[in-house]
Amino acid sequence: MGTSMTGIVWILLGLPLAQPAEASLPAFHNVRVEEDWSSLGANRRAGWERFKNVPLGPFRFSFGGQLRGRAEFWNDFGFAEANDDGFGLLRLRLHGDLALGPHLRLFVEGKSSLADGRSLPGGNRTLDTDSAALQHALLDVRFPLGDDSLTFRLGRQELQFGRQRLVSPLDWSNTRARAFDGFRGIVRKGAWRADAFWARFVRTRKYRFNPHDSGTDFFGVYAAGPLAPGWTLDAYWLGLDADSAAYLGSSGSEFRNTFGARLNRSAASWDLDLESALQVGRFAGQEVRAWMLAVQAGRSFEAAPLSPRLHIGFDYASGDGDSADGRLDTFDQLFPLGHAYLGYADFVGRQNIVDVSPGASLRLHPRLTWRIDQHWFWKATAEDALYNAGGGVVRPGAPGLPRRVGSELDLTLAWRLNRYATAGAGYTRFFAGPLLAATGPSQDLDFAYLQLQWTF
């Protein structure tokens, strides 16, 4: 833990705090290929923007990256006594972006993700370690259509849609363990954007080249844009065709379609985010019928001291109540970022779950925010399993088992040091409920972390 965290602290301490006016600069994006530095002019020589939109004859080149270190501390991991550990995680991402004129673009990003002595169950997992890997390697071909455009993107790439409930690069994991090989077409018309894609999931191999899985095809269409002043709408169809899947002790091939929509309202005083999806298809000869609902609502008091915000969330994802009826009702969370919605411990995923989550946040300083979230978890059906954020089974299901999983308290601090550097810290306490007590180890667990990140 000491080596990785010490290194990033020294790098961050060595960074210049002077920075250009942010209002005139493009924002950093979670998926770096989505950044557009083509409009950067005189400010290019200010701060780290000197590496953006650099002229190379008739071409333009941008260079960027990110360094992140995190220390994690666990007590009773997996609800088992004596599963205690503290360790460090370090990740470096570097990318090059070459614009070959107005129509062609090459983008390549590599990463290195290291774990320092994780001794919890699973050891150094593929979520923690990927010593040297290719995260992006793609070609964009762009066709301007007046003020609109059509882009064809081919190669290795990350996918991120909407609030990342179903499709996310999974930035919280040290390896950003979500990349795909495939192609997509991107249509931009005014403020609307539509992506049509077909891709194959890339499997993480900790010390070798990461290949795609030829037995897992992921495809669909995702469109998003303004619906009315202050309101936005997302609508999507996502398809998954997998040679191998497993639910409730059965395994076989799976073909699943996800049809969904998301409605978002943002305002100075209150906000609302509502998303729902229906899944249909086939699994191992069974019919698939599953669904999910997610609601988040918040009320802000900007004029009050510390600008408090109150919020509440509700998440439901269906489970299977009868394994013998020839129908599978378990929702498949696909490639999600569950971490942001279902607790920082990541022991609960968006499958067979009910979660009620009130909370609040305070702005202690213009760049420092404190937040508290409380989660109460139940299984949607007793017969189905409890699944974690990665879709793995935490505890099997059976008729007559308690449905109440437990509760989780998350306390977090987010500090934006400057345009390039951020710091974060958090503490989680998971209180084990009757389900855990009835099915295995049921110690309350504790998790804490400290994270530093630099992006340029």
HUMONOR-V461005 format. One record per residue. SS is DSSP state (hx for helix, st for strand, lp for the rest). PSI is psi in whole degrees, 0 to 359 (NA if undefined). Layout:
ss=SS psi=PSI
ss=SS psi=PSI
This chain:
ss=lp psi=321
ss=hx psi=319
ss=hx psi=309
ss=hx psi=315
ss=hx psi=321
ss=hx psi=319
ss=hx psi=313
ss=hx psi=329
ss=hx psi=315
ss=hx psi=321
ss=hx psi=315
ss=hx psi=322
ss=hx psi=335
ss=lp psi=358
ss=lp psi=143
ss=lp psi=136
ss=lp psi=341
ss=lp psi=140
ss=lp psi=154
ss=lp psi=167
ss=lp psi=121
ss=hx psi=332
ss=hx psi=335
ss=hx psi=4
ss=lp psi=148
ss=lp psi=151
ss=lp psi=151
ss=lp psi=143
ss=lp psi=147
ss=lp psi=321
ss=lp psi=106
ss=hx psi=337
ss=hx psi=342
ss=hx psi=354
ss=lp psi=146
ss=lp psi=108
ss=lp psi=11
ss=lp psi=336
ss=lp psi=358
ss=lp psi=124
ss=lp psi=250
ss=hx psi=331
ss=hx psi=356
ss=hx psi=333
ss=hx psi=6
ss=lp psi=131
ss=hx psi=214
ss=hx psi=356
ss=hx psi=354
ss=hx psi=342
ss=hx psi=8
ss=lp psi=142
ss=lp psi=43
ss=st psi=127
ss=st psi=132
ss=st psi=81
ss=lp psi=234
ss=lp psi=356
ss=st psi=172
ss=st psi=138
ss=st psi=136
ss=st psi=140
ss=st psi=139
ss=st psi=178
ss=st psi=185
ss=st psi=137
ss=st psi=129
ss=st psi=135
ss=st psi=141
ss=st psi=134
ss=st psi=131
ss=st psi=143
ss=st psi=126
ss=st psi=141
ss=st psi=122
ss=lp psi=46
ss=hx psi=138
ss=hx psi=17
ss=hx psi=17
ss=lp psi=132
ss=lp psi=141
ss=lp psi=6
ss=lp psi=74
ss=lp psi=141
ss=st psi=156
ss=st psi=135
ss=st psi=168
ss=st psi=148
ss=st psi=134
ss=st psi=134
ss=st psi=134
ss=st psi=129
ss=st psi=135
ss=st psi=139
ss=st psi=155
ss=st psi=138
ss=st psi=111
ss=st psi=116
ss=st psi=115
ss=lp psi=59
ss=lp psi=189
ss=lp psi=348
ss=lp psi=338
ss=st psi=143
ss=st psi=136
ss=st psi=135
ss=st psi=127
ss=st psi=132
ss=st psi=132
ss=st psi=163
ss=st psi=157
ss=st psi=125
ss=st psi=124
ss=st psi=146
ss=st psi=140
ss=st psi=86
ss=lp psi=39
ss=lp psi=120
ss=lp psi=10
ss=lp psi=167
ss=lp psi=132
ss=lp psi=344
ss=lp psi=215
ss=lp psi=102
ss=lp psi=173
ss=lp psi=346
ss=lp psi=342
ss=lp psi=323
ss=lp psi=128
ss=st psi=91
ss=st psi=320
ss=st psi=121
ss=st psi=158
ss=st psi=116
ss=st psi=326
ss=st psi=140
ss=st psi=93
ss=st psi=161
ss=st psi=128
ss=st psi=131
ss=st psi=117
ss=st psi=135
ss=st psi=109
ss=st psi=139
ss=st psi=72
ss=lp psi=236
ss=lp psi=354
ss=st psi=182
ss=st psi=158
ss=st psi=126
ss=st psi=134
ss=st psi=127
ss=st psi=126
ss=st psi=130
ss=st psi=196
ss=st psi=134
ss=st psi=160
ss=lp psi=153
ss=lp psi=133
ss=lp psi=124
ss=lp psi=137
ss=lp psi=224
ss=lp psi=12
ss=lp psi=21
ss=lp psi=329
ss=lp psi=334
ss=st psi=115
ss=lp psi=150
ss=lp psi=351
ss=lp psi=62
ss=lp psi=330
ss=lp psi=322
ss=lp psi=146
ss=lp psi=332
ss=lp psi=0
ss=lp psi=65
ss=lp psi=40
ss=lp psi=104
ss=lp psi=159
ss=st psi=146
ss=st psi=124
ss=st psi=204
ss=st psi=160
ss=st psi=156
ss=st psi=135
ss=st psi=119
ss=st psi=125
ss=st psi=122
ss=st psi=106
ss=lp psi=228
ss=lp psi=0
ss=st psi=149
ss=st psi=137
ss=st psi=131
ss=st psi=127
ss=st psi=129
ss=st psi=157
ss=st psi=132
ss=st psi=164
ss=st psi=134
ss=st psi=137
ss=st psi=124
ss=lp psi=135
ss=lp psi=125
ss=lp psi=122
ss=lp psi=326
ss=lp psi=13
ss=lp psi=173
ss=lp psi=139
ss=lp psi=113
ss=lp psi=161
ss=st psi=159
ss=st psi=108
ss=st psi=351
ss=st psi=7
ss=st psi=107
ss=st psi=135
ss=st psi=131
ss=st psi=166
ss=st psi=191
ss=st psi=133
ss=st psi=123
ss=st psi=142
ss=st psi=145
ss=st psi=179
ss=st psi=140
ss=st psi=320
ss=st psi=167
ss=lp psi=121
ss=lp psi=353
ss=st psi=139
ss=st psi=154
ss=st psi=134
ss=st psi=139
ss=st psi=140
ss=st psi=156
ss=st psi=125
ss=st psi=128
ss=st psi=140
ss=st psi=126
ss=st psi=105
ss=st psi=135
ss=st psi=333
ss=st psi=128
ss=st psi=162
ss=st psi=134
ss=st psi=135
ss=lp psi=39
ss=lp psi=357
ss=st psi=151
ss=st psi=156
ss=st psi=188
ss=st psi=156
ss=st psi=135
ss=st psi=117
ss=st psi=131
ss=st psi=135
ss=st psi=118
ss=st psi=124
ss=st psi=170
ss=st psi=153
ss=st psi=133
ss=st psi=129
ss=st psi=137
ss=st psi=121
ss=lp psi=132
ss=lp psi=167
ss=lp psi=328
ss=lp psi=318
ss=st psi=157
ss=st psi=155
ss=st psi=135
ss=st psi=120
ss=st psi=125
ss=st psi=139
ss=st psi=150
ss=st psi=145
ss=st psi=136
ss=st psi=134
ss=st psi=154
ss=st psi=209
ss=st psi=143
ss=st psi=119
ss=lp psi=43
ss=lp psi=359
ss=st psi=153
ss=st psi=142
ss=st psi=128
ss=st psi=107
ss=st psi=161
ss=st psi=164
ss=st psi=156
ss=st psi=135
ss=st psi=131
ss=st psi=132
ss=st psi=131
ss=st psi=143
ss=st psi=153
ss=st psi=122
ss=st psi=147
ss=lp psi=76
ss=lp psi=327
ss=lp psi=346
ss=lp psi=157
ss=hx psi=136
ss=hx psi=9
ss=hx psi=60
ss=lp psi=151
ss=st psi=130
ss=st psi=141
ss=st psi=159
ss=st psi=143
ss=st psi=154
ss=st psi=127
ss=st psi=134
ss=st psi=132
ss=st psi=129
ss=lp psi=153
ss=lp psi=173
ss=lp psi=125
ss=lp psi=354
ss=lp psi=104
ss=lp psi=354
ss=lp psi=6
ss=lp psi=4
ss=lp psi=13
ss=st psi=138
ss=st psi=121
ss=lp psi=6
ss=lp psi=124
ss=lp psi=139
ss=lp psi=117
ss=lp psi=0
ss=lp psi=244
ss=st psi=70
ss=lp psi=169
ss=lp psi=84
ss=lp psi=335
ss=lp psi=322
ss=lp psi=346
ss=lp psi=333
ss=lp psi=29
ss=lp psi=142
ss=lp psi=343
ss=lp psi=339
ss=lp psi=23
ss=lp psi=3
ss=lp psi=130
ss=lp psi=174
ss=lp psi=60
ss=lp psi=126
ss=lp psi=54
ss=st psi=149
ss=st psi=129
ss=st psi=125
ss=st psi=126
ss=st psi=88
ss=st psi=163
ss=st psi=182
ss=st psi=159
ss=st psi=153
ss=st psi=140
ss=st psi=96
ss=st psi=337
ss=st psi=157
ss=lp psi=337
ss=lp psi=8
ss=st psi=121
ss=st psi=133
ss=st psi=140
ss=st psi=144
ss=st psi=135
ss=st psi=135
ss=st psi=131
ss=st psi=137
ss=st psi=122
ss=st psi=137
ss=st psi=150
ss=lp psi=144
ss=lp psi=321
ss=lp psi=144
ss=lp psi=329
ss=lp psi=331
ss=lp psi=168
ss=lp psi=169
ss=st psi=122
ss=st psi=149
ss=lp psi=186
ss=lp psi=340
ss=lp psi=5
ss=lp psi=0
ss=lp psi=154
ss=st psi=120
ss=st psi=314
ss=st psi=136
ss=lp psi=160
ss=lp psi=164
ss=lp psi=149
ss=lp psi=139
ss=lp psi=351
ss=lp psi=152
ss=lp psi=147
ss=lp psi=339
ss=st psi=118
ss=st psi=314
ss=st psi=197
ss=st psi=160
ss=st psi=136
ss=st psi=125
ss=st psi=127
ss=st psi=125
ss=st psi=150
ss=st psi=132
ss=st psi=123
ss=st psi=119
ss=st psi=101
ss=lp psi=314
ss=lp psi=194
ss=lp psi=328
ss=lp psi=332
ss=st psi=139
ss=st psi=157
ss=st psi=150
ss=st psi=153
ss=st psi=153
ss=st psi=157
ss=st psi=135
ss=st psi=138
ss=st psi=120
ss=st psi=120
ss=st psi=112
ss=st psi=137
ss=lp psi=190
ss=hx psi=323
ss=hx psi=312
ss=hx psi=320
ss=hx psi=330
ss=hx psi=350
ss=hx psi=4
ss=lp psi=201
ss=lp psi=140
ss=lp psi=37
ss=lp psi=142
ss=lp psi=140
ss=st psi=155
ss=st psi=143
ss=st psi=135
ss=st psi=151
ss=st psi=157
ss=st psi=128
ss=st psi=140
ss=st psi=139
ss=st psi=138
ss=st psi=128
ss=st psi=138
ss=lp psi=NA
